[in-house]
Structure formats: C-alpha cells, structure tokens
Amino acid sequence: MKHAMGLKKRVILLTVVVMSALTAILTVVGYTQFSRNVYEGYVKYAAAAVNAASAAFRKYSMGDLVAARSMGEDYDAARMEINTVKNSADIRYLYAVYFEDLDDLASACYVINAKSDEELATGEPIESIYSYMGEKCEEGAFDQNQLAVFRDAIRYDKPGILQQENNTAEYGHLLTCYTVVHDSAGDPVAVLGVDMDINKMHNDRKAYLFTTCLCVAFFAVLSIGIFLFVLDRKVTKPVTALSAGTDSFVQQLKDGVVPEELLYQKVEVSSQDEVYMLAANISSMVDALRSYMVNLKDVMTEKERIGAELNIAMQIQTSMLPRSFPAFPERTEFDIYAVLRASGNTSGNFYDFFLVDKNRLAVVIGDINGTGIPAALLMVITRTLIKNYARLGFEPERVFAETNNQLSESSEGMTTAAFLGILNLSTGVFSYVNGGHRIPLLKHAGGTFEPLPAKDCFVLGSMAEVPFWQQSVRLTQGDLLFFYTKGLTDAENEENMQYSEEHMRQRLNRTLGEVYELKDILELMQEDVQEFLGENRSGQEDTAMMILRYFGI
C-alpha cells in the first residue's frame, strides 16, 4: 500500500510539532512566573519604602500640617527623615500630594518630597530642588488617571498600601505604591507615594525571555535529534520492514497463491519490547492464517452440516407448536390464531393453546432469554411442563409455581418470561398469571385495545419457591385478546427507533376497521413491522403473536 507520506517523515514532523509546542509552553510558563516574581519583588520593595516614609509622617504629624496647610516647625525634620528613606532605597521619587478641591484634579499640590544626597549635590538652590507645602504639582508630573486614583483614595479613604503602573512621557514607566495620610482626627488629607523605575524590570524580562528561548531551543533540538535517532532504530525501521512484509503477503493472497505456497519474510527485531512482540505476533498470525486457509474447506463443510442440523431443529421445534387453523373447528365459543417468526435457525419464542377440559381453554406465550439449541430445548421443556400441570387441573398460579420449581433446578441460568391464561368458555372468566412477560392487550366489544391489568411476577427458572399472583377478567361476546413477545416491540429500524408498544397498539386499533379475520389481523401486523424495519433486517428479532376472540355461548 502506498502512502502520501511515509511513517518516518510523519514521525519526524509530529515530533518537531510536539516539541515546538512543548518548548513554547515551557517558555511562556517560565516567563510568566519569572515576570510575576520580579513584579511582586518590586511591589514589596516599594511598599517597604512607603511604610518607612509613613512612619516618619506619623512621627511628625504631617497629616495635621496638611490639614492646616502649614509647614510647621517639624516640616524640615520630616523631610530629612524621608530623605534618609530615599537614600537607603533604590526608588525614583518619594512625595506626598493633596487636593485643594477633590472635584478638581488640577488643584493637586505637593505636601513634601524627598531627595537623595546625589540629587542635593547638583549645586542648584535648595528651593528649586525641593517641592514645598502648597506648591502646585507641575504640569506633566502626574497623568490625569493617576491624579484621579490619588483623589479617589483620599475621598473614599482606601486602606492599606495600594499600587499602580504609570507611563508618562516625562518620567517614563513607573510603579507607584501609595497610601492615604490621615490627620490626628483620622480624616484622610493626602496621599504618600513612592515611584520606582520599572524599565529595568522590563529589560530583565526581555533578557530572561531571550536566554530561556535560546536554552530551551538548544535542548529541544538536541532532544529531537536523540529521540528521532532512537525511534528510527527501534521503531521506524522495524515497522517499515513489517509493513513491506505484510504488503507482500497480502499481494500473494490477491494473486491467488495457494495457502501451502504463501511466503512471509520474518522481521528480526533485537530489542525485547512492544515492536519485538508486534513482529512475533504478526509472524504467528501469518502462520495461523496459513493454517486456517488450509483447513478452511473442512470448516466450511462442517458449517454446512451444522446449518442443516439447525434447520432440521427449527422444523422440529415449529412442528411442536399448533399450526393448523382453524384450531378447533367444532368449537363455536371462540376463535384463535397464532404465528411465530424466527430471526435465526432456532427460536426461544413460543406459543401454545389447548383445551384443559371441555369447558376451559389454556393459552400460553413465552420468550427464553437465550438463542440457539439450548433455548429451543428449554422452550420444549417449559411448554411441556406448563401443558402437563395445566391438564392436571391446576390454576394458572400453581401451574407457574410448579413449572418454576422444576426449571430452577435444571435451566442452567436461562430463564423464561411467560404468560398463561385459562378461559372458562361458559362464563367468560379469563384467569391468568404473568411471569415477567409483556402484558397482553384486551379489547372489549365496541372499545379499543388496552393493556390487560396484570401484576408482574418473577420469570420462570430464576429461583425456586417464589410467589405468583393470579388475576382474572370477564370477557363478553366479541372481546379480543392479543398476545405478543418482546421481539415485536423491540424491533429497530434504520434510525435506531423501536417499533414500541404505543405504535403496536395504534396499528392494532386501525386493523379493526380494515379486516375481521384473526389471520388477517396478524398478517397486517407482520406487514407493518416489515415496513417499519425498512432495509434494516438485522433489527428483526424472534417474534410470536397470538390473538383470541371470544364469542360466548
């Protein structure tokens, strides 16, 4: 067989794709984790600086100075302490701002700012380096978004240390950590903030990403190379050889080479792994196939013989069931008709009817939970037991109880779902018991088919000494009873839809306006099932149907 792409090429392509995807995933995960850790480190560092500056603000009551809009005598001491914080920390800016009017972002003013020794050593006047209480924040020092954040923090007195990223044209990319400053009355009056330059963090991210990609790519290429080398020696070459050998063997089969002359080149695999087992199994399979083909003629002959025997078994089985109609031409109290359709050579479905005495008619229908010869034999045994016990004059409940006890000893796990009814022809009383079977349908004269009220008892042969409940109903002139096995309602069409009890009942009721004879009713039901199945003959199961009309006396 020719392939558009060989196994080896497909393995290489798949390996490259998978390893590339894995490399990308590992890189993204590592980069994300690294970025998170670095960012969290910056936040913690800036928060520590905010805490240190906040301590100085509380020490010198800077909140009260802001509330009074006065620098006071401790103002310079406070600046010296926050200058110390800035000197000892790698931060860009340390400052505090307030708003003259919280509704006007342009009213932002400085409270104070900190400068490092390096910034103070430029030689410029101190007044131009520092920002003082009440001094307007210069244009561009903060963007409108950051001012709005500061304003909201003061207005809503947000607790704790907050954070925000800002990117301004003048000061670059900054991480800001800030907290609200309170006066001695506990009212929020200003915001104390620390800015850190995080451009270095972004540069570190880029360097990490480049280094990671380079290392991962190197190890990925190395791993792919080693993997493909081992895979080629251990898997690809042996599998390719197996493919060539099996292709040659299949071609010989197509060319009609006799089984005795079929050749297969065995593939030698040195490793003791799954490929070795595959080669050994293919070799064994070829040998078994060759032996099978040599013996196929004898097998087919035996199969034909078994088929003939099964056909004879089916004929014997069906000959034991009542098939002559009218069954009791001399009786005017009733009419009865039944059919059995087997999907195979033998069936586990059965029906029976017989006179218990001159005044009582017994009807039986059943379904063995199995197929083949065992089911056929159990059917014969079950039918015989029921018939014998019924003719002893037992009521239906005792007939089933005795039959169940007998079958429980010898049914070898198979059970029988069955229904037995005995009709008193003079009174119309129909006594019955249902052993796990589908409930028959009853149609009173002038009515429609409806389920017969019936308690569901145990199936026959499941266990000994179980109870069976007998019920009865009175039939009047013209009443009909319809009995069926589950194969009728379980039949499936090509759409996997079942024939169903509702569909069956609707079709039965329609037949009443079309035909009168019992035989014609069952023939219409069979035709309807075949029409429902369509081309799906595999959906047909063993089916037995029986119909009884009571005329009275």
Order of alpha helices (4+ residues) and beta strands (2+ residues): alpha-alpha-alpha-beta-beta-alpha-alpha-alpha-beta-beta-beta-alpha-alpha-alpha-beta-beta-beta-alpha-alpha-beta-beta-beta-beta-beta-beta-alpha-alpha-alpha-beta
